[in-house]
Amino acid sequence: MISNSFRIVACAALCAAAVSQSAAAQTRNPAKKTSSSAPVTKTLTVVVLPVDSAPGDSVRAIVQRDLENGNRVTPAFVDPMTALSAAPFGRDSVDVLLLATAKAQSIVRITRHAPGFHASIYDAKTGLVKQSGDFPFPLVSEIRAQAIRDSLAQDLAAKTAATIGRLASDSITRDSLLRVNAGSSKKRMNGKERAAANANKAQRDLMVKAIEARRDTIFLAARRDTIVRDSMLPVLIAADSAAHFRGTRAFRLAVHAMSDQIEDWLTGTHGIAATRIAYVSGKNLHVVDSDGAVDEVIKTPGAPMSPSWHPAAKSIVYSDFTDSGTQIGEVDLSNGAVHLVAATPRGLNITPVYSPDGRYLVYGAGGERPADLVMYEVGSTLPPKPLSVGKYENSSPSFSPDGSRMVFMSPRPALTPQIFVMNADGTKVKLLTPFVKGKRSYRTGPDWSPTGDAVAYEQQNGDFQVWMINIKSGKMTQLTKYKENEDPSWAPDGRHMAITSTRGGGTRDIWVLDTKTGKFRQLTHVDGARLASWSPTLHLVP
């Protein structure tokens, strides 16, 4: 029997040996889709009309992809000329007859409306507006690298011109003083005149020395100006690039949020586009948009393991692995700062999760004995409170949506690892996944659905596969069969989940599974991606 802690340590060892992967998903192609053989449920067909101004094409493409990724709406293709003829820019009405060949039930139209966009849903038969709303969008700053270079170059050129002017003026004065000194030495003088002349010459010699010393100072200042300019340039360009990236990311989030509302109008179910997925690859923690774009790397002190989102999506908690052991780390997503939780000194601290109210962390903690579940109040100086005590490992907790209960993994007496459920205070522990003596059924990695009715987990019978169990009926359903699949993490809609899978060709990547249709969509293209955690719905920061 292989314990879960062994798997975690083994994964961490692989993590420490892996080569760090770069974050290059800003220009990544849209996520590739493949389908399983499962029956496909009926979806709503819509036409998404071209958007009337830049960056309209990208807005339309993102919205169409978001609707398609939700698996409830199918965008129909309409050639651009027909679409523009049916709804010319500047005209409110839509000629539905020109779009009849699309056989759509609804038409989505998005137009510029400062400071953002206006979205409308038209009935494809009557042309009447069924839903509409305004969506504010953040401004995206232009990339100013060339302007920064020009500004610094102009500033340096002005300082150089002033330096040349000062040097030229001093040179003229110096040459004049030297000429006077040379001329005065040739004149015939009496003793009194010679003494006066020598005094004047000494004064001029001091002035020449002062000019020569000032010249050295001017040269040093000029060299310093050049060094400052050369050092400031990469810093300012990096800051400008970071500001542009933040603006682009916020703009994309606004598009995703608009897509989710459009899906809500069309289907009555809010979309999941305005979400992100955290995952681990090599020694890096990644966070990627729900459509596979804007893959951002977050540097951590050690190798990250088991990331999990704060319920308000303001931070990510994870297990930080080094040769000295593991410690719980927290990433502040507002500024990217990472800090290690002092109440969890290096040792065995694994699989942390937040409580649904964000006040507590629950994780597996141990040392010489297997891990027990403990609860730590975030920000407190008090030690964690034990929730389970025993000689068998207890780890991988996941809360019910209301926070009253949690599921976790434990290999209790005579059992291989199984999924258990208990109250949030550690009482009333009971087995959730049924066990047949003599039949191997290694089950771990539970994640409680946001809808509260099911728990997803991974099960090993040869390769790992993803299953789920209904909380009330106890019915277990196998969700994957092809290749190896593990680490399920539910999306906020309780329908989709992110999983680690080798179905793309043998290497591990994060895939999105639609549990209703059996469709798969590849999210990442980073060799060795694993341990996904799906965020709650993200909201724009005013």
N, C-alpha and C positions, 0 to 999 in steps of 0.2 A: 504493500500500500504506500502510495506517495502522498505525503501530507501537503496541504496547501502552502504551508510556510516553506517547505522544500521547493515547491514550484516558484514561489515568490523570490526566494534567494537565488534559485537557478536563473530566473529571468533577470534578476538584478546583476548577476555575474555576467550574463550575456550583454546586458546594457552597458556595463562598465567597459567591456571589450569592444563594443561596436564603434564604428566610425560615426562621428556626429554628422547629421544630415543638415543641409542648408534649407532655409525657408525661401522657396522660389515660386510660390503658388499665386502671386499677384497676377502673373501672366499665364497661368495654367489654363488649359482648355476646359470647357464645361465638362462636368462629371459624366463619365461614360455610363451608359445604361445597358443592362442585360436582363433578360427575363427568365424566370424558372418555368417549369411546366405546369405550375399551379393555375387553376382557372382565374381569369381576370374579371373582376367585378365591373359593372357598368359605370362609366364616368360621364360627366357633363362636358359637352363640346362647346367651345367658345372661340370667337375670333378676337384677337388682340390687335387693334389698329396701330399703325405707325404713330410714333410720338412726334409732336410738331416742331421740336427744336433740340439742338445739341444739349446734353448728350443723349438725345432721344433714342438712337438705335440701341445703345447699351441698356437704357432703361427698359425698352420693350423686350430686348433679349433676356434680361434678368427676370422680368415679370413672367414671361412665357416659361422660362426654365423653372421658376419657383412653382408655378401652377402645375406644371408637368411632374415635378418632383413630389408634390403632395399626393399624387395618384388619385385625386378626386375629380380633376379637371383635365381635359385634353384640348390644348390649343390647336385649332385647325389652320392649315396653311392657306393663305390667300395671297396672290401675287401683288406686289407693291402698287402697281398702276391701278388695279381694281380697287384696292383698299383706299387709295388716295381719291379715286373718283367717287367712292361711296361716302367718304367723309373728308372733303377738302379742308385744309387748315383754315381756321377762321369761321367755319360754319358749324353751328351747334347740332343740326339734325344729321341723321345717318340714313342713307338710301339702302334699306335692308334688302331690296330686290337684287341689287348688284352683288350682295354677299350670300344670296340664297344657296348657291352651289356648295357652300361650306357645310350646309346642314347643321348649323350651330343653333344652340338654344339661347345663347346670350352673346352680346358684343361688348368688349371692354375698350373704352377709349380714355386715353391719358393725354392731357394737354398741360402746357406750361401755365402756371398760375402763381405769380410771385407771392411769397418767397419759396415756392415749391411747385407742386403739381396738383391738378384736379383730376380725379378719376370718376368715371361714370359707367354704369352698367345699363345697357340698352336691351330691351326685349328684341330678339332677332326676327320676330314675326311682325310686331307692331311698330317698332322703332321708338317706343316710349322709354323714357329713363325710369329704371326701377330703383336704382340706388346711386348716390353720388356723394362725394366728400372731398375736402381739401386736405393736403398733406404737406406740412412745412418740411423743407429740406435744408440741411446745412450748406454753407458755401464751401467750395473746395478751392484752396489757394493754388495759383499757378506755380509751376516749378520756376524758381528765380535764380537758378545757378549762374546763368550767363550775366544777368543783371548784377548779381553779387560780385562776380569777377570784374565786371566793368567798373562798378562803384569803387572797389578797392584799388583797381588799377588807376583810376582817375585821381583818387586820393593820394596814392603814392606818387603819381606824376606831378601833382601840385606841390607836394613836399619836396620832390627832387628839383623842380624848377626854382623853388624858394632857396634850396640849398645851393644851387649853382649861382644864383644871384648874390647870395651872401659871400660865397667864395670869390666871385669875380670882383665884388666891391672891396673885399679885404686885400685881394691881390693887387689892385690898383693902388690902394693906400700904402701897402708894404713897398711896392716898387718906387713910389714917390718918396718915401722916407729914406730908402737906400740911396736914391739919386742925390737927395739933399746931403746925406752924410758924405757921399763921395766927393761932391763939389766943395763942401766946407773944408775938407782936409787939404785942398790945393791953395787956399787963400793965404796971403802973407798977413800976419796979425802980430800985434804986440802981446805982451804977456797977459794983460787984462782981457783983451779980446779972445786970446786963445783959451783962457780959462772958461770964459762964458760959452765959447763955441764947444768946448769939450763937455760942458754941462748939458748943452742942448742936444749934442750927439748922444750922450748917455740916455737922455729922455727918449730920443727917437729909437734908440736900440731897445729900450724896454717896450715901446709900442710895437716894434717889429716882433719881438718875442711873444707878446700877448696875442698878436694876430696869428702867428704860427701855432700857438697853443690852441687858439679858438678854432683854427682849421682842423686840428686833430679831433676836437670835440664835435665839430660839424660832421666830419666823416663817420665818427662813431654813431651819432644820432641817425645818419642816413642808413647805415648798415642795420641799426636797430629797427628802423621803420620797415625795411625790407623783410627782416625776420618776423616782425609782428604781422605784417601783411600775409606772408607765406603760412604762418601758423593759424591765423584767423580764417583763411579761405576754406580749408576743409571743415572746420568747426561750423562756420556759417552755412556752408552747403549741406552738411549733414543735418543741421537743425531745420533748414528749409525743406529738405527731403522728408524728414520725420513729420513735419507739419502737414506736408502734402499727403503723406501716407495716412495720417490720422483723419484728415479731411475726406480722403477717398473712402476709407473704411466707414466713416460716419455716413457718407452719402449712400454707400451700398446698403448699410443697415436701414436707412430710410426707405430705399427701394424695396427691400425685403419686407419691412413693416407694412408698406402699401400693398404688396402682393398678398400678405396674410389677411389684410382687411378685405381685399377683393375676393379672396377665396371664401372668407366668411360670408360676404354678401351672396356669393354664388351658391354655396353649399350649406351654409349654416354652421360650418365648422371652421374655427380659426386655423390658419396655416402655421407652418413651422419654419418658414424661411428665415425669419429674424431670430435665428439661434446660431450657436457655434458649438463645435465639438473639440474638446481637449483630448489629446492623445500623446503617447510617448513614442519616440523613434530614436534609437541609439541612446545618447546621453542627454537628449534634449526633450523639453516639454513643448508641444506644439498646440496652437489653437487655430482652427480653420473654420471658415464660413460653412453654412449648411449645404452650399452648392459646390464646395470644394475650392473656392477662391480665397484669396487673402490668407494664406497659410503663414502664420506668424510664429517665430521661435522665441521662447522665453527661457533665458539662461537661469540655471539653478545651481546652488553650491555643489551638490552631488548629483548622482543620476536619479532622475525622477521616476516614481512608480505610483500607480493607482491614483491618478488625479480625480477630483470630484468638485463639483460646482457649489458655490454658495447659492441659497435659494433666491437671492436677489441678483445673482450673477455679478456681484462686485468683487469676488475673489475666487481663487481655486486653491484647494487644499490638496496636499500630496505627501507621499512618503519619500524622503530624501536619503538616498543610499550612498554610503562611502565605505571604505575598508573598516571604519570604526563601528559600523552598524547603521541603523536607520533612525531618522528623526522626522517629526511632522513639520512640514514647511507650508507656508501660506504665501500666495502671490496676490498682491493688490493690483487689480486690473486697471485701476485709474491711472497708475504711474509705472506699472511693471516692477515695483519694488518687491523683493522676496525677503521674508524673514522666517527664521526657524523658531518654532514654539519652544520656549525655555522649559516648559513643564514636561517636555518629552525628550530628555537627554538621550544621546546616542545609545542604541541598544537594539531592541526589537519593537518597533512602532510601525504598524502596517495598516493598509486599507482604511484610511480615514474618510469619514463622511460628515457633513453638517446635518443637524436636526432641521426639520422643515421651517422652524422659526429662525434659524441661523444663530441661535444662542449657544449651542453646544457642538462639540466634536465627539464622535464615537469612533473608536478605532481599536485594533488589536494591539495589546502591549504585553511584553514578556521579557524574559531574560534567560535564566537557567531552565525555566519551565516553559511549556508552550504558551502561546499568546492567549490572554483573556480579554474580553471586551471591557473597555473603560469609557467613561463619559467625562469630558473636560469642558468646563465653562469657558468660552472664548474670552481671552483677555484677563482671566482670573489668575491670581497667584497661588490659589489653592491647588493641591494635587488632584489628579483625576479620581473619579469615583468608580470603583469596580462594579460591573454589571453581571459578570459571570466569574466563577472561581471553580477550577477543576484541573484534572491532569490531562484533559484533552483540549486541543486548540479550538479557539472560538475567534473567528475573524470574518472579514467581508460583510460588514453590516449594511443594511439598506432599510430606510424608514418607510412606513406606510405614508400616504399623502397627508393624513391628519396628524401624524407624529405620535400616535398612541401605541403603535407596535413597530417591531422591526424583524426582518429576517436576517439570518446569518448562516455561515457554514461551520460545521463541527463534525469531526469523526468520533462520535460517542461510542461507548463500549460495544464491541462486536460489529460495528458499522464502518463501512468506508465513508468518506466525507459525504454529508447529506445537508439538506437545507432545513433549518429549524426556524420557528417563529416564536416570539415572546413579546410580552409587554415592554414598553420603552424603559421601565424601571428594572428590567431583568427578571420579572416574575412570570409565572405561567408559561414555562418553556415547553414546547411540544414539537414533534417531528412533523414537517410539512410534506416532504417528498416520501412516499411510501417505500419501504425497504423489504425486499424478499431475501431471506437468509440463503446464502450460498450463491446468489446471483449478483455479480459485480455491477455496481451502479455509482460510479464516482461523480458526485454533483457538487458544484461550487460556483462562485461568482454570481450570487443572486442580485437582482435589481427589481424593486417593487414598481409596478406600473403607476404612472401619474393618475390613471383613472381608478386605481385601487383594487381592480378586480383580478389581477394576475401578477405572478412573479416570473421573470425570465431568469434563466440560469444556463450554465454549460454542463454537459454530461459527457463522460468518457466511457465509450464502449468501443475500444480501439482508438479511432480519432475522436477529438472533441467535437460535439455538435451542440447547437443552441436549442433549448426547449423552453416551454413555459407551462406553468401550472395555474389552473383557476383556483382562486382562494376559497370560494364557497364549495364548489363541487369536487375539488381535488383532481379534476381531469388534467392529464398531462398531454401536451401536444408538441411533437417534434417539428421544429421550424426549418432546420437545415439538414441536408444529407450529403451534398457534393463537397468534396475536399474537407478541410478542417476549418471549424468555425467556433469562436469562443468570445468571451468578454462582452456580453450583451449590455447595452445601455439604452434605455427608453428615451424617445423623443417626447416633448411635452404633450403631444396628441394621444399618447398611449397606443399608437398604431404602428409607427415606425421605430426602428431601433438601429443603433450603430453597433457593428460587430467587427471583430478581427477575423479575417478570412484569407485563405490561400487560393481561393477560386480563380484569381486572376492569372495564375501561372506558376504557383508554388511559393512565391514570396508573400509575406504577410502585409496586408494593407487593410485600411478601414473601409468597410462597405456599409451601405444603408439597406436594410431589409424592410419591405412593406409586408407586415404580417397578415394583411387581408388578401393580397393578391399573390404573394410569394415573389414579387419582383425584387431584384437586387440592383443597386447603383453603386459604382465604385466612387468613393469619396476622395481617397488619397492615392498618390502615386509615389510614395516614399517607402523604399524597401525596409521592412522591419517595423512598420507602424502597428501599434497595438494599444490595449488598455484604454479604449475610448470612453469618454464621459460626455453626454449630451447636456447642453446648458438649458436652463429655463428660457422662456421668451425674453429677449433683450429689448430694452427701451432706450429711446434717444435721450441723451442728457441735454437739458435746455442750455 
